[in-house]
Amino acid sequence: PFSQKPWFGCLSPQVTVQLSHLINALHSLKGSVSSTTSVNLKHRENASEQDLNCTEPSLTLRDLGLTDLGVGQLDELVQKLLPCVTQQESLSQLRTVPNIWRTSHLSSDSFFYNKHGFSRMGGVTPVFSKQNKSPLQTLCTDLKYLPLMIPNRGFKTLKSRTRRLQGGFDSSGEPEGFTPSFMKGFLTRDKGPDVETLDKLLKNKNIPDGQHEAFKTGFAEGFLKAQALTQRTQESLRRTRLILLVLLLVGLYGLSKTPFLSVRFRATSGLDSAVDPVQMKNVTFEHVKGVEEAKNELQEVVEFLRNPQKFTALGGKLPKGILLVGPPGTGKTLLARAVAGEADVPFYYASGSEFDEMFVGVGASRIRNLFREAKANAPCVIFIDELDSVGGKRIESPMHPYSRQTINQLLAEMDGFKPNEGVIIIGATNFPEALDNALIRPGRFDMQVTVPMPDVKGRTEILKWYLKKIKVDSAVEAEVIARGTVGFSGAELENLVNQAALKAAVDGKDMVTMKELEFAKDKILMGPERRSAEIDKKNKEITAYHESGHAIIAYYTKDAMPINKATIMPRGPTLGHVSMLPENDRWSETRSQLLAQMDVSMGGRVAEELIFGSENITTGASSDFDSATKIARMMVTRFGMSEKLGVMTYADLTKQSPETQAAIEHEVRILLRDSYERAKALLKSRSKEHKNLAEALLRYETLDAKEIQLVLEGKTIGSR
């Protein structure tokens, strides 16, 4: 229809455009025809600036060659382009079908919908193709469904476009707001703003016209090969970055699970693992030997756990805490296990040193978790070993302001128990003086049970119990071993039996005899034998007379302890040793017994002086003098056995006056001098027996009590 008017010749050559673009261009030109020339110039300048701001190319009448048309011609052209409808048809169309040129729309939720007319299904355009995806690529693609990856709206500005071009990132057709920042590095393309065209390059290089096509073909082939290589390289870089990112995340997750980094989180969040309960069905009071009094005191605790109604009916309540006090190895832990085993209740074991660590609050958190578990499984028994390490006396120290949190939490948890709640707390310590006073007051650890060293009867029971577990000769007498192990704890007696069994196995025997038990006892008392030590004849002779001096004084002194064995075989740090054991347990000692012990200690040095002269005495009596001095000082300062100082005790000598200290030293020196003179007089009167015993030691190296008696009575020792 344009050929009907002669002024439409300006449309040649023909241009194919969308009708909507053409109508917009005609309307814009129509509004600007009546303006002056200066306004048109200014409009062109503004239009040129707006072209820079446009994100997409727009169609103008200048491109179509229609800039010289008048207003009437433009109206006629618009009427030709619009469909011809009657007034009634136009009204009906306005009522029924909305026209896009007359209908006003509200803004949608996103810029993408306003621009394209439909919603976008995802916020992130997939970077990788859907074909042959690796697991890492699938993970990266799934990230687009995260809520943080889907923006609501976004607008492009000249500033943002300029920044993207300077950064080398320009993804055509994809809004900047829809690309995550961490993915922009994967989409980087090297694009410079000043790219020269190929024709300009050919013109500048003065390439002949006949070679232009060949040059372009070669350039295209090289470009395609380089592009393929670049894509492979970028694909490798993408995968490498993703692998490194995943490895970094996995490494951080693994470090967070290590005890060093996670203990603080577990302690503050309450996730620290509590102590698991243990059922002690196999441990009862039958397994506890040598502490009958302690078992009797704990029997009422067992009765309460078995039948709590028996106590509540009478209005009584059991102590919340029981403190077991005694030396190491006496069976405190075994007693606590036996209480739980007898009552058949869960047993929670915890050591005091396990609560506190390097982080503040860990100890208090573990205390809370322990008691929370115990209350949930009541009735039960909580046993805290080495209680003094967690319940020691609180001190005011600015260097450690948080050191009291653990004991404070323990005190609070013990106060939180209801009467007869069914949770029994048993603590064990061998240092009760170090415990805080608030911990041992009535209402907390208000019941104290002493677990002493076993006596002869207790040691006999313990030895019989452990001897049942090994193969033993019928001639073994547990009572004899028990009398020779004064001061041994239950743990030491168990070790003695085990050492005897090992010795029998090494010697190839089928059962344990008294010989192996005696060997194990001597090894514990005097140390292991050092048969590889090379001692010259002179030193060996001095040692034999030295040990014989001890044995003679012990044998002929009335109140001295009986001799168990004498030897010149090196054991431990000594070259010889004389062991003495009492026939019965001594609960107290008299003054004559203490003086006898001092005389026996002086016997070794006296023997060296009498036999070899004062110029040939040795340093072997140093430990003997230490023992004698300790006894003499205790007699003066603690036992009130000094005639001059009387019954007054002197606990701390540094706090005494110089005169008092001098008097104490004088009394101690008198006791030591008198003891030395008594030992010298006795050895002079028994010089013959002294010589015979020394020669027997040089011959046999080791003599027991019966053999020593035979030598001192002038009899011959039988075959060994």
Secondary structure in CASP SS format (residue, H / E / C, confidence):
PFRMAT SS
TARGET T0000
AUTHOR 0000-0000-0000
METHOD secondary structure of the structure
MODEL  1
P C 1.00
F H 1.00
S H 1.00
Q H 1.00
K C 1.00
P H 1.00
W H 1.00
F H 1.00
G H 1.00
C H 1.00
L H 1.00
S C 1.00
P C 1.00
Q C 1.00
V C 1.00
T C 1.00
V C 1.00
Q C 1.00
L H 1.00
S H 1.00
H H 1.00
L H 1.00
I H 1.00
N H 1.00
A H 1.00
L H 1.00
H H 1.00
S H 1.00
L H 1.00
K H 1.00
G H 1.00
S H 1.00
V C 1.00
S C 1.00
S C 1.00
T C 1.00
T H 1.00
S H 1.00
V H 1.00
N H 1.00
L H 1.00
K H 1.00
H H 1.00
R H 1.00
E H 1.00
N H 1.00
A H 1.00
S H 1.00
E H 1.00
Q H 1.00
D H 1.00
L H 1.00
N H 1.00
C C 1.00
T C 1.00
E C 1.00
P C 1.00
S C 1.00
L C 1.00
T C 1.00
L H 1.00
R H 1.00
D H 1.00
L H 1.00
G C 1.00
L C 1.00
T C 1.00
D C 1.00
L C 1.00
G C 1.00
V H 1.00
G H 1.00
Q H 1.00
L H 1.00
D H 1.00
E H 1.00
L H 1.00
V H 1.00
Q H 1.00
K H 1.00
L H 1.00
L C 1.00
P C 1.00
C C 1.00
V C 1.00
T C 1.00
Q H 1.00
Q H 1.00
E H 1.00
S H 1.00
L H 1.00
S H 1.00
Q H 1.00
L H 1.00
R H 1.00
T H 1.00
V C 1.00
P C 1.00
N C 1.00
I C 1.00
W C 1.00
R C 1.00
T C 1.00
S C 1.00
H C 1.00
L C 1.00
S C 1.00
S C 1.00
D C 1.00
S C 1.00
F H 1.00
F H 1.00
Y H 1.00
N H 1.00
K H 1.00
H H 1.00
G C 1.00
F C 1.00
S C 1.00
R C 1.00
M C 1.00
G C 1.00
G C 1.00
V C 1.00
T C 1.00
P C 1.00
V C 1.00
F C 1.00
S C 1.00
K C 1.00
Q C 1.00
N C 1.00
K C 1.00
S C 1.00
P H 1.00
L H 1.00
Q H 1.00
T H 1.00
L H 1.00
C H 1.00
T H 1.00
D H 1.00
L H 1.00
K H 1.00
Y H 1.00
L C 1.00
P H 1.00
L H 1.00
M H 1.00
I C 1.00
P C 1.00
N C 1.00
R C 1.00
G C 1.00
F C 1.00
K C 1.00
T C 1.00
L H 1.00
K H 1.00
S H 1.00
R H 1.00
T H 1.00
R H 1.00
R H 1.00
L H 1.00
Q H 1.00
G C 1.00
G C 1.00
F C 1.00
D C 1.00
S C 1.00
S C 1.00
G C 1.00
E C 1.00
P C 1.00
E H 1.00
G H 1.00
F H 1.00
T C 1.00
P C 1.00
S H 1.00
F H 1.00
M H 1.00
K C 1.00
G C 1.00
F C 1.00
L C 1.00
T C 1.00
R C 1.00
D C 1.00
K C 1.00
G C 1.00
P C 1.00
D C 1.00
V C 1.00
E C 1.00
T C 1.00
L H 1.00
D H 1.00
K H 1.00
L H 1.00
L H 1.00
K H 1.00
N H 1.00
K C 1.00
N C 1.00
I C 1.00
P C 1.00
D H 1.00
G H 1.00
Q H 1.00
H H 1.00
E H 1.00
A H 1.00
F H 1.00
K H 1.00
T H 1.00
G H 1.00
F H 1.00
A H 1.00
E H 1.00
G H 1.00
F H 1.00
L H 1.00
K H 1.00
A H 1.00
Q H 1.00
A H 1.00
L H 1.00
T H 1.00
Q H 1.00
R H 1.00
T H 1.00
Q H 1.00
E H 1.00
S H 1.00
L H 1.00
R H 1.00
R H 1.00
T H 1.00
R H 1.00
L H 1.00
I H 1.00
L H 1.00
L H 1.00
V H 1.00
L H 1.00
L H 1.00
L H 1.00
V H 1.00
G H 1.00
L H 1.00
Y H 1.00
G H 1.00
L H 1.00
S H 1.00
K C 1.00
T C 1.00
P H 1.00
F H 1.00
L H 1.00
S H 1.00
V H 1.00
R H 1.00
F H 1.00
R H 1.00
A H 1.00
T H 1.00
S H 1.00
G C 1.00
L C 1.00
D C 1.00
S C 1.00
A C 1.00
V C 1.00
D C 1.00
P C 1.00
V E 1.00
Q E 1.00
M C 1.00
K C 1.00
N C 1.00
V C 1.00
T C 1.00
F H 1.00
E H 1.00
H H 1.00
V C 1.00
K C 1.00
G C 1.00
V C 1.00
E H 1.00
E H 1.00
A H 1.00
K H 1.00
N H 1.00
E H 1.00
L H 1.00
Q H 1.00
E H 1.00
V H 1.00
V H 1.00
E H 1.00
F H 1.00
L H 1.00
R H 1.00
N C 1.00
P C 1.00
Q H 1.00
K H 1.00
F H 1.00
T H 1.00
A C 1.00
L C 1.00
G C 1.00
G C 1.00
K C 1.00
L C 1.00
P C 1.00
K C 1.00
G E 1.00
I E 1.00
L E 1.00
L E 1.00
V E 1.00
G C 1.00
P C 1.00
P C 1.00
G C 1.00
T C 1.00
G C 1.00
K H 1.00
T H 1.00
L H 1.00
L H 1.00
A H 1.00
R H 1.00
A H 1.00
V H 1.00
A H 1.00
G H 1.00
E H 1.00
A H 1.00
D C 1.00
V C 1.00
P E 1.00
F E 1.00
Y E 1.00
Y E 1.00
A E 1.00
S E 1.00
G H 1.00
S H 1.00
E H 1.00
F C 1.00
D C 1.00
E C 1.00
M C 1.00
F C 1.00
V C 1.00
G C 1.00
V H 1.00
G H 1.00
A H 1.00
S H 1.00
R H 1.00
I H 1.00
R H 1.00
N H 1.00
L H 1.00
F H 1.00
R H 1.00
E H 1.00
A H 1.00
K H 1.00
A H 1.00
N C 1.00
A C 1.00
P C 1.00
C E 1.00
V E 1.00
I E 1.00
F E 1.00
I E 1.00
D E 1.00
E C 1.00
L H 1.00
D H 1.00
S H 1.00
V C 1.00
G C 1.00
G E 1.00
K C 1.00
R C 1.00
I C 1.00
E C 1.00
S C 1.00
P C 1.00
M C 1.00
H C 1.00
P C 1.00
Y C 1.00
S C 1.00
R C 1.00
Q H 1.00
T H 1.00
I H 1.00
N H 1.00
Q H 1.00
L H 1.00
L H 1.00
A H 1.00
E H 1.00
M H 1.00
D H 1.00
G C 1.00
F C 1.00
K C 1.00
P C 1.00
N C 1.00
E C 1.00
G C 1.00
V E 1.00
I E 1.00
I E 1.00
I E 1.00
G E 1.00
A E 1.00
T E 1.00
N C 1.00
F C 1.00
P H 1.00
E H 1.00
A H 1.00
L E 1.00
D C 1.00
N C 1.00
A C 1.00
L C 1.00
I C 1.00
R C 1.00
P C 1.00
G C 1.00
R C 1.00
F C 1.00
D C 1.00
M E 1.00
Q E 1.00
V E 1.00
T E 1.00
V C 1.00
P C 1.00
M C 1.00
P C 1.00
D C 1.00
V H 1.00
K H 1.00
G H 1.00
R H 1.00
T H 1.00
E H 1.00
I H 1.00
L H 1.00
K H 1.00
W H 1.00
Y H 1.00
L H 1.00
K C 1.00
K C 1.00
I C 1.00
K C 1.00
V E 1.00
D C 1.00
S C 1.00
A C 1.00
V C 1.00
E C 1.00
A H 1.00
E H 1.00
V H 1.00
I H 1.00
A H 1.00
R H 1.00
G C 1.00
T C 1.00
V C 1.00
G C 1.00
F C 1.00
S C 1.00
G H 1.00
A H 1.00
E H 1.00
L H 1.00
E H 1.00
N H 1.00
L H 1.00
V H 1.00
N H 1.00
Q H 1.00
A H 1.00
A H 1.00
L H 1.00
K H 1.00
A H 1.00
A H 1.00
V H 1.00
D C 1.00
G C 1.00
K C 1.00
D C 1.00
M C 1.00
V E 1.00
T C 1.00
M H 1.00
K H 1.00
E H 1.00
L H 1.00
E H 1.00
F H 1.00
A H 1.00
K H 1.00
D H 1.00
K H 1.00
I H 1.00
L H 1.00
M H 1.00
G C 1.00
P C 1.00
E E 1.00
R C 1.00
R C 1.00
S C 1.00
A C 1.00
E C 1.00
I C 1.00
D C 1.00
K H 1.00
K H 1.00
N H 1.00
K H 1.00
E H 1.00
I H 1.00
T H 1.00
A H 1.00
Y H 1.00
H H 1.00
E H 1.00
S H 1.00
G H 1.00
H H 1.00
A H 1.00
I H 1.00
I H 1.00
A H 1.00
Y H 1.00
Y H 1.00
T C 1.00
K C 1.00
D C 1.00
A C 1.00
M C 1.00
P C 1.00
I E 1.00
N E 1.00
K E 1.00
A E 1.00
T E 1.00
I C 1.00
M C 1.00
P C 1.00
R E 1.00
G C 1.00
P C 1.00
T E 1.00
L C 1.00
G C 1.00
H E 1.00
V E 1.00
S E 1.00
M E 1.00
L C 1.00
P C 1.00
E C 1.00
N C 1.00
D C 1.00
R C 1.00
W C 1.00
S C 1.00
E C 1.00
T C 1.00
R H 1.00
S H 1.00
Q H 1.00
L H 1.00
L H 1.00
A H 1.00
Q H 1.00
M H 1.00
D H 1.00
V H 1.00
S H 1.00
M H 1.00
G H 1.00
G H 1.00
R H 1.00
V H 1.00
A H 1.00
E H 1.00
E H 1.00
L H 1.00
I H 1.00
F H 1.00
G C 1.00
S H 1.00
E H 1.00
N H 1.00
I C 1.00
T C 1.00
T H 1.00
G H 1.00
A H 1.00
S H 1.00
S H 1.00
D H 1.00
F H 1.00
D H 1.00
S H 1.00
A H 1.00
T H 1.00
K H 1.00
I H 1.00
A H 1.00
R H 1.00
M H 1.00
M H 1.00
V H 1.00
T H 1.00
R C 1.00
F C 1.00
G C 1.00
M C 1.00
S E 1.00
E C 1.00
K C 1.00
L C 1.00
G E 1.00
V C 1.00
M C 1.00
T C 1.00
Y C 1.00
A C 1.00
D C 1.00
L H 1.00
T H 1.00
K H 1.00
Q C 1.00
S C 1.00
P H 1.00
E H 1.00
T H 1.00
Q H 1.00
A H 1.00
A H 1.00
I H 1.00
E H 1.00
H H 1.00
E H 1.00
V H 1.00
R H 1.00
I H 1.00
L H 1.00
L H 1.00
R H 1.00
D H 1.00
S H 1.00
Y H 1.00
E H 1.00
R H 1.00
A H 1.00
K H 1.00
A H 1.00
L H 1.00
L H 1.00
K H 1.00
S H 1.00
R C 1.00
S H 1.00
K H 1.00
E H 1.00
H H 1.00
K H 1.00
N H 1.00
L H 1.00
A H 1.00
E H 1.00
A H 1.00
L H 1.00
L H 1.00
R H 1.00
Y H 1.00
E C 1.00
T E 1.00
L E 1.00
D E 1.00
A H 1.00
K H 1.00
E H 1.00
I H 1.00
Q H 1.00
L H 1.00
V H 1.00
L H 1.00
E C 1.00
G C 1.00
K C 1.00
T C 1.00
I C 1.00
G C 1.00
S C 1.00
R C 1.00
END
